[in-house]
Amino acid sequence: MDRPNTINVVNEFVTLNNRKNICKIFNNNLKKNDILKISKLICIAHGWHLSLLDRCLVDESISALEYGPMLPSLQYKWYYKVWDIREYIYLVDSSGKIYLPRIEDQDSLNIIDNVWNRYKKFSGLQLSTLLNSENTPWYVTRNKPGWTKFGYSIDNELIKEYYKNKIIENDDG
């Protein structure tokens, strides 16, 4: 099974945000420039996905940057706030047709939904604190010899083992 593109996963979180807040416009869980939050949610969902399904959720490595884990495809958008995170990202196929990339695998959708329900109340900074704490995959990677502020990719095996231990401990992480 092919790994979904990060955009597919972003669109699923946008769907959950829009569906859950359809009548609560002013109590939106995602703010206009909350790319930090969506990136952290995807990092968490990727970890649970690896530990429960033994496969990656996204088609890119998570980077261990200076201030925490980040998806490279979202890093530019986060730094420059170039996109309203509450809106879908559409793509154009080779024939010029516009389409909305989505995830079709039900197991992946269930994990995304569970992550959303568990973590939607947290801000991007709160999720960063959670993901940056001692002994997390980011922390371990960040403290390797030779690490630079531009980061290394976090090993998926390290992420998988971390979240498997969270399941055993019955911890949020």
JORA-V788828 format. One record per residue. N is the residue number from 1. OMEGA is omega in degrees with one decimal (none if undefined). Layout:
N_OMEGA + N_OMEGA
This chain:
1_178.3 + 2_174.7 + 3_175.5 + 4_172.1 + 5_178.6 + 6_179.3 + 7_177.5 + 8_-178.2 + 9_176.0 + 10_-178.3 + 11_177.5 + 12_176.6 + 13_176.3 + 14_177.4 + 15_179.4 + 16_178.3 + 17_-177.9 + 18_-179.0 + 19_-176.7 + 20_-175.1 + 21_-174.8 + 22_-178.9 + 23_-176.9 + 24_-174.7 + 25_-175.6 + 26_178.2 + 27_-178.1 + 28_178.4 + 29_175.5 + 30_176.8 + 31_-173.6 + 32_-174.6 + 33_-174.6 + 34_178.6 + 35_176.6 + 36_-179.3 + 37_-177.6 + 38_178.2 + 39_179.7 + 40_176.3 + 41_179.1 + 42_176.8 + 43_179.3 + 44_-179.9 + 45_177.5 + 46_178.5 + 47_178.5 + 48_179.3 + 49_178.1 + 50_-174.7 + 51_-176.5 + 52_-175.1 + 53_179.2 + 54_174.7 + 55_-177.9 + 56_174.7 + 57_-176.2 + 58_-174.7 + 59_178.8 + 60_177.3 + 61_174.8 + 62_-178.5 + 63_174.3 + 64_-179.6 + 65_-174.1 + 66_-174.5 + 67_175.5 + 68_179.7 + 69_-179.1 + 70_173.6 + 71_-177.1 + 72_-177.8 + 73_179.1 + 74_-175.0 + 75_179.7 + 76_-178.9 + 77_179.3 + 78_-177.6 + 79_-173.1 + 80_176.7 + 81_-173.0 + 82_-173.6 + 83_175.9 + 84_-173.1 + 85_-179.6 + 86_-177.8 + 87_178.0 + 88_173.8 + 89_178.1 + 90_177.0 + 91_177.7 + 92_179.2 + 93_-174.4 + 94_178.4 + 95_179.9 + 96_-179.6 + 97_178.0 + 98_178.9 + 99_178.7 + 100_179.6 + 101_-178.7 + 102_175.8 + 103_-178.7 + 104_-177.4 + 105_-175.1 + 106_178.3 + 107_177.7 + 108_178.5 + 109_178.4 + 110_179.1 + 111_179.0 + 112_179.3 + 113_178.6 + 114_177.6 + 115_178.5 + 116_-177.1 + 117_-177.6 + 118_-169.6 + 119_-174.5 + 120_-177.6 + 121_-178.5 + 122_174.4 + 123_175.7 + 124_179.4 + 125_177.4 + 126_177.5 + 127_176.0 + 128_178.7 + 129_178.2 + 130_-177.3 + 131_-177.1 + 132_-176.1 + 133_-176.0 + 134_177.5 + 135_173.1 + 136_177.1 + 137_177.4 + 138_-177.8 + 139_-179.4 + 140_-179.2 + 141_-179.2 + 142_-177.0 + 143_174.6 + 144_176.2 + 145_177.4 + 146_179.5 + 147_175.2 + 148_-178.0 + 149_177.5 + 150_167.6 + 151_172.2 + 152_170.2 + 153_176.8 + 154_-178.0 + 155_-179.7 + 156_176.8 + 157_176.5 + 158_177.9 + 159_-177.8 + 160_-179.5 + 161_178.5 + 162_-177.9 + 163_172.8 + 164_176.8 + 165_176.6 + 166_177.5 + 167_179.4 + 168_-179.8 + 169_-175.6 + 170_-174.8 + 171_179.9 + 172_180.0 + 173_none
